């Protein structure tokens, strides 16, 4: 289960949706982003991602004005 959480301009968090997927592919995230857009999300200011292969371009295809912030995790 993947949960997309947004931070509104007033500082409040909002769950934008829940999606069930077998893996994190660019195709999966394309379906998530297009679903969000179809449900009325007009713009994503900043998207934090771990730079999944192809995901940054997928974001730009759906929300071209968005800025992508790459986050790195250490284990």
Order of alpha helices (4+ residues) and beta strands (2+ residues): beta-beta-alpha-beta-alpha-beta
